[in-house]
Amino acid sequence: MREITLALSGGAARGAYHLGVLQFIEENDIHVNAISATSIGAVIGASWLSGVSAKEQLAIFKSKEFKKVFSFNFFRKSIYSIDTNAKILDRLVLKKNIQNLEIPFFVTAIDINSGKNIYFDSGDLKTLCFASSALVPIFAPVKYNGYKLADGGFIDHIPIQPLKSFPFELVGVNLHPIYQSEVKDSIFSYIKRVLYISMYRDSFEAKVNCDIYITSKKLLDYSIFSFNHFDKLFELGYQDAKEKFSSKL
């Protein structure tokens, strides 16, 4: 049996790519010994470790019920709000606490008061997933145990640090690939590129330190806020996982 640990990045609607990778893992003799994740990666990782399969999650994300979870917030603390009591979310995350999961799980979020990046390995699973996905100003920060938490991807986009001590292959999945690009000679192009590189700079470290690093330039063709391409992203993730795992045999 092949044994790995898995780091899942953020990327909102591109998360269906994660599901394709997990589908390949499910179908093959691959055992996941720990997961570290942020943002949508945390939601998907928590759901999967709760016992919800990749294809079951895909069906939930594509459902009309799931889309109704989000509503315009008229710029009161955030642009959009999430109905955290929606029943569909109970079908997505089945366990109450991180400690209830059978394997180690680490959720990354930042405390915007202190600026610290925190790896949670215990606590309320659903709340911490919401916190890790709180992409300010799209969504409001989440108050939890004295912290004011926001999207962990702001500081640690591919949280491999908690997995370095495990004696297994480290697999990282990145929904925000950085590729060499010819930047236009304009101030706005420079600012956009520098901010992008700054936010996802840890992707370079992850690429070097992961035994298997799964991503695709094709991900850039899909908006992180579009719900229209889940099936294509799922298939892309599956095929890229198949290629990467096969090349490391």
VOBADO-652461 format. One line per 10 residues: number of its first residue (from 1); their letters; for each residue x, y, z negated of C-alpha. Coordinates in pm, 1 decimal, m for minus. Layout:
residues N
NUM = a = X/Y/Z  ...
//
This chain:
residues 249
1 = mreitlalsg = 0.0/0.0/0.0  126.7/344.9/92.7  125.2/583.2/m204.9  115.1/961.0/m180.6  34.4/1283.5/m361.3  m165.7/1544.5/m174.7  m157.4/1926.8/m168.8  m456.4/2097.2/m4.6  m444.9/2463.1/96.6  m721.5/2718.8/112.6
11 = gaargayhlg = m889.8/2818.7/436.6  m1266.9/2846.5/379.2  m1462.4/2696.0/673.2  m1145.5/2539.2/810.4  m1177.5/2299.0/517.0  m1342.2/2049.7/751.8  m985.7/1985.9/871.7  m904.0/1860.3/519.1  m1200.4/1625.4/547.7  m1061.9/1477.8/868.5
21 = vlqfieendi = m730.9/1409.9/692.9  m913.3/1246.1/401.7  m1116.1/1034.9/642.7  m793.8/895.9/788.5  m665.3/827.1/435.9  m989.0/644.3/351.2  m966.6/423.0/658.4  m604.5/322.7/604.6  m402.4/160.5/328.6  m311.5/489.5/160.3
31 = hvnaisatsi = m351.6/550.3/m212.9  m363.4/907.6/m344.1  m201.1/930.6/m689.8  m257.3/1302.6/m753.7  m404.5/1608.1/m581.1  m311.4/1973.4/m622.6  m531.8/2222.1/m442.9  m658.2/2575.0/m412.0  m974.4/2743.7/m283.4  m1170.5/2522.7/m40.4
41 = gavigaswls = m899.9/2260.8/m87.9  m989.1/2252.0/m458.2  m1359.4/2209.5/m382.0  m1293.2/1929.2/m136.0  m1036.8/1759.4/m360.1  m1269.3/1774.5/m661.2  m1558.8/1637.6/m459.8  m1352.0/1354.9/m311.9  m1212.9/1253.2/m651.0  m1570.0/1265.7/m785.8
51 = gvsakeqlai = m1660.6/990.1/m543.0  m1803.0/1188.5/m249.4  m1650.7/1059.2/75.0  m1512.9/1281.3/349.5  m1810.3/1218.0/579.5  m2058.9/1273.3/296.2  m1896.4/1608.9/224.8  m1906.9/1698.8/593.3  m2282.4/1635.3/597.5  m2328.0/1857.3/290.1
61 = fkskefkkvf = m2125.4/2143.7/439.3  m2326.5/2124.6/762.3  m2663.1/2125.5/584.0  m2903.7/2420.3/574.2  m2912.9/2386.3/195.6  m2543.1/2459.3/169.4  m2565.5/2771.1/384.8  m2835.4/2906.5/152.0  m2586.8/2899.1/m136.7  m2432.8/3223.1/m3.0
71 = sfnffrksiy = m2612.8/3555.9/m1.3  m2524.4/3918.2/66.6  m2446.5/4095.7/m259.5  m2485.0/4456.0/m140.4  m2128.3/4532.1/m253.3  m2207.0/4481.8/m623.3  m1863.6/4359.3/m744.5  m1833.9/4156.7/m421.8  m1963.2/4138.8/m67.0  m2126.6/3797.4/m109.8
81 = sidtnakild = m2248.4/3597.3/m407.0  m2275.1/3222.4/m464.8  m2574.0/3053.0/m625.0  m2374.6/2839.3/m867.3  m2693.1/2666.3/m984.9  m2790.3/2538.6/m640.1  m2874.3/2167.5/m649.8  m2669.2/2099.4/m336.3  m2354.2/2183.0/m534.6  m2439.3/1908.9/m784.3
91 = rlvlkkniqn = m2420.5/1664.6/m493.9  m2079.6/1801.5/m401.3  m1903.4/1786.4/m740.3  m2026.9/1491.4/m946.8  m1795.2/1510.1/m1247.7  m1815.0/1760.7/m1532.1  m1449.8/1804.0/m1629.5  m1114.3/1754.1/m1462.3  m1036.1/1504.3/m1738.8  m1322.4/1283.6/m1613.1
101 = leipffvtai = m1139.9/1218.7/m1285.2  m947.8/893.6/m1248.9  m629.3/1049.3/m1112.0  m447.2/1376.9/m1195.4  m600.6/1684.3/m1034.1  m460.8/2037.1/m1043.7  m667.9/2344.9/m954.6  m478.5/2665.4/m877.1  m615.7/3012.2/m952.2  m470.8/3351.1/m1043.3
111 = dinsgkniyf = m561.5/3558.4/m1346.1  m602.8/3904.7/m1196.0  m555.7/4069.9/m1536.9  m206.4/3928.6/m1595.7  m116.1/3843.6/m1236.9  m20.4/3491.7/m1343.9  m71.1/3185.8/m1125.6  m225.8/2903.3/m1328.0  m241.0/2530.9/m1255.4  m541.8/2391.0/m1441.8
121 = dsgdlktlcf = m526.4/2017.8/m1516.9  m820.7/2021.3/m1758.9  m1146.4/2211.7/m1797.6  m1482.1/2257.6/m1628.8  m1439.0/2120.5/m1278.4  m1710.5/2310.0/m1093.1  m1634.8/2645.4/m1257.4  m1263.8/2616.7/m1183.9  m1336.7/2528.7/m821.5  m1551.0/2842.7/m792.3
131 = assalvpifa = m1269.8/3042.0/m954.0  m1006.5/2901.0/m721.9  m1229.8/2994.6/m425.8  m1304.9/3350.9/m539.7  m1155.4/3532.3/m241.0  m1172.0/3892.8/m359.3  m1348.0/4110.0/m239.0  m1561.9/3857.8/m47.8  m1649.5/3689.7/m377.0  m1620.5/3823.8/m731.7
141 = pvkyngykla = m1362.1/3692.2/m978.4  m1479.9/3425.1/m1222.2  m1452.9/3475.4/m1597.8  m1330.9/3160.8/m1772.6  m1175.5/3108.2/m2116.8  m1052.3/3466.1/m2143.4  m922.7/3476.4/m1786.7  m1057.2/3667.2/m1487.6  m977.1/3422.4/m1209.1  m950.1/3465.2/m832.1
151 = dggfidhipi = m846.1/3263.6/m528.6  m524.5/3075.3/m600.6  m419.0/3108.1/m238.3  m319.0/3470.7/m294.4  m1.6/3351.1/m469.8  33.6/2976.6/m407.6  m132.5/2881.4/m83.4  m6.8/2521.5/m79.9  37.3/2431.1/m448.3  302.4/2160.1/m432.9
161 = qplksfpfel = 468.8/2252.9/m763.9  253.7/2026.3/m988.3  328.3/1729.0/m761.1  707.5/1748.5/m750.6  752.3/1523.3/m1055.4  552.7/1235.7/m904.5  759.9/957.0/m741.2  547.5/933.8/m427.3  542.9/1078.5/m77.3  429.6/1441.1/m95.3
171 = vgvnlhpiyq = 174.9/1530.5/172.4  77.4/1892.9/233.3  m214.9/2008.6/447.2  m208.1/2372.8/557.2  m513.1/2546.6/704.4  m320.7/2870.8/767.7  m28.1/2772.4/991.3  244.9/3028.1/1050.3  406.0/3017.0/1390.7  661.0/3238.5/1558.6
181 = sevkdsifsy = 474.3/3516.5/1730.8  558.6/3814.7/1944.5  416.7/4106.5/1746.4  292.0/4409.7/1937.3  481.4/4735.0/1886.5  221.2/4912.8/1675.2  201.3/5002.6/1309.0  m120.2/4804.4/1258.5  25.1/4492.9/1421.2  331.8/4517.6/1197.7
191 = ikrvlyismy = 122.1/4561.5/883.4  m107.0/4270.6/974.0  183.9/4037.3/1044.7  382.7/4131.7/734.4  81.3/4091.4/505.7  2.0/3755.3/663.0  357.3/3629.0/615.2  367.6/3765.5/260.1  46.0/3591.8/158.5  141.6/3258.0/310.9
201 = rdsfeakvnc = 518.5/3266.5/249.0  500.7/2953.3/32.4  399.3/2764.8/348.0  764.9/2776.0/451.2  871.1/2612.5/123.7  598.2/2352.2/151.4  698.9/2263.2/504.3  1053.2/2195.0/385.8  961.7/2011.6/65.5  672.9/1796.8/187.0
211 = diyitskkll = 751.7/1449.3/315.9  453.6/1483.5/548.6  328.6/1828.4/649.2  m1.0/1838.9/835.8  m119.7/2148.0/1020.4  m199.6/2264.5/1372.1  m168.2/2584.4/1568.7  m515.8/2506.1/1700.9  m655.0/2597.5/1358.1  m597.7/2961.2/1450.0
221 = dysifsfnhf = m873.4/2925.9/1711.4  m1133.1/2881.1/1436.6  m1256.7/3157.5/1207.3  m1238.8/3084.4/836.0  m1592.1/3226.9/804.2  m1767.6/3034.0/1082.1  m1991.0/2734.5/1005.6  m2017.4/2634.4/1371.0  m1710.6/2414.8/1423.8  m1704.9/2164.2/1138.5
231 = dklfelgyqd = m1711.1/1857.1/1363.7  m1426.1/1983.4/1582.9  m1214.6/2070.9/1278.9  m1288.6/1731.1/1123.3  m1171.7/1551.4/1437.5  m863.3/1773.1/1466.5  m763.4/1694.8/1107.3  m817.9/1323.5/1161.2  m605.2/1310.3/1475.9  m324.4/1521.7/1324.8
241 = akekfsskl = m317.3/1299.9/1014.2  m300.8/991.7/1234.0  m7.6/1136.7/1427.6  184.7/1257.4/1120.6  143.1/943.7/912.2  234.3/721.7/1207.3  551.3/919.5/1274.4  667.9/861.0/914.2  630.8/483.9/912.4
//
